[in-house]
Amino acid sequence: MDVIPPARPVFNKEMEEAAIYALRNERYILGESVDKFEEDFAKYIGTDYAISVSSGTTALFLALIAADLTIGGEIITVASSYIATSNSILHANGTPIFCDINDEYLIDVNQIPKKITKRSRGMMPVHLYGHPADMQEINDIAKKNDLFVIEDCAQSHGATYKEKMTGTLSSMGCFSFYSTKNMTVCGDGGMITTNDKKIADKLKLLRNHGQHPKNVHTIIGYTARLNTVNAAIGRVQLKYLPIWIEARRNIAKKYFNILSDIEEIILPPGDTNEKKPSYHLFEIKTKKRDELLNFLKENKIICLIHYPTPIPYQPIYKELFGYKEGAFPKSEELSAQSMDLPMFPDLINDQINYISEKIHEFFNR
Ligand SMILES: Cc1ncc(COP(=O)(O)O)c(C=O)c1O
């Protein structure tokens, strides 16, 4: 068996040709492929607008600016995520306020009311690993307290909640196209989805130095556009995304079936009537995580940890905010015990069976 990587982005001839066509025929910046990619993405997600930007982090940052976050405004988010989630709040001069996670590895909505203060401005739930957060409860709290909600959809392209795509469930959804995500643009890239025309117009200004029309700058903006060549690749990737999400769901089903007999493993949450995850990652938990990870590596199965340290315990967050271990026990437990099994659309049955065989061998030793 060859080495099984944790993730494997697809790059095919059609994508290569789309990239070359764009390079030869379009403007490098804000070319035709950018408009087309945005149209296609909005249609797929089910929003009126989609605005492409230079990364997922930039998407979150500009969304916060577009929501009029003011200096020191507090944004309630979650301790267990990629650091970009809360860094974007700091980039926008806001203050991240962390909640711990629930048993689904997502923001514990019961903790949110206790975190609301006079300075609260919004919430940023994360659909981590492709599992939709409890959006009904989050939106109810937001409405009651006059807060905005921005979804971090960096890992959740294609996941649905009550039959609606993540990215349609709040004022803005922010996606990443980093190489290992459910789809990529073969480089950095991001997208913001919204139904609000005013916000869409503002985001278009923000990503392009506030310029409209040419040489007229009405707000202070940034260089934060998605390159045309990346948009051209993204358009083709998007065409395959529904098939890839289906493949991820089938792989998850197989993992659930073949690993359910191992008592020492806690499997991730599965599908429910309300939530259809996209299984960006297939996260398992075990007290023997480090030993299992090494054993699988010795057997050419490469697994990763997302994430070994909850955000508040990163050195810079400890330094800035004085967080101490013990404040977010469930996130700590996830960081200490979780690992993700290989998950990519063309993972084949032989590989899945081999992974299962090796995991069983480890626990039967
Ligand atoms: C949950 C989460 N939020 C935000 C980001 C930031 O996206 P990017 O790497 O495109 O800036 C990522 C991905 O890296 C992520 O996983």
The ligand as an SDF file (V2000), in Angstrom:
LIG
                    3D

 16 16  0  0  0  0  0  0  0  0999 V2000
  -12.1980   27.4150   10.5370 C   0  0  0  0  0  0  0  0  0  0  0  0
  -11.3320   28.2550    9.6560 C   0  0  0  0  0  0  0  0  0  0  0  0
  -11.5070   29.5870    9.6340 N   0  0  0  0  0  0  0  0  0  0  0  0
  -10.7840   30.3760    8.8360 C   0  0  0  0  0  0  0  0  0  0  0  0
   -9.8190   29.8780    7.9980 C   0  0  0  0  0  0  0  0  0  0  0  0
   -8.9840   30.8190    7.1930 C   0  0  0  0  0  0  0  0  0  0  0  0
   -8.9480   30.5640    5.8420 O   0  0  0  0  0  0  0  0  0  0  0  0
   -7.6460   30.9280    4.9640 P   0  0  0  0  0  0  0  0  0  0  0  0
   -6.5980   29.9360    5.2890 O   0  0  0  0  0  0  0  0  0  0  0  0
   -8.1490   30.8110    3.5650 O   0  0  0  0  0  0  0  0  0  0  0  0
   -7.2590   32.3200    5.3080 O   0  0  0  0  0  0  0  0  0  0  0  0
   -9.6100   28.4830    7.9650 C   0  0  0  0  0  0  0  0  0  0  0  0
   -8.6630   27.8110    7.0600 C   0  0  0  0  0  0  0  0  0  0  0  0
   -7.5420   27.8600    6.9770 O   0  0  0  0  0  0  0  0  0  0  0  0
  -10.3730   27.6580    8.8250 C   0  0  0  0  0  0  0  0  0  0  0  0
  -10.2060   26.3310    8.8430 O   0  0  0  0  0  0  0  0  0  0  0  0
  1  2  1  0
  2  3  1  0
  2 15  2  0
  3  4  2  0
  4  5  1  0
  5  6  1  0
  5 12  2  0
  6  7  1  0
  7  8  1  0
  8  9  2  0
  8 10  1  0
  8 11  1  0
 12 13  1  0
 12 15  1  0
 13 14  2  0
 15 16  1  0
M  END
$$$$
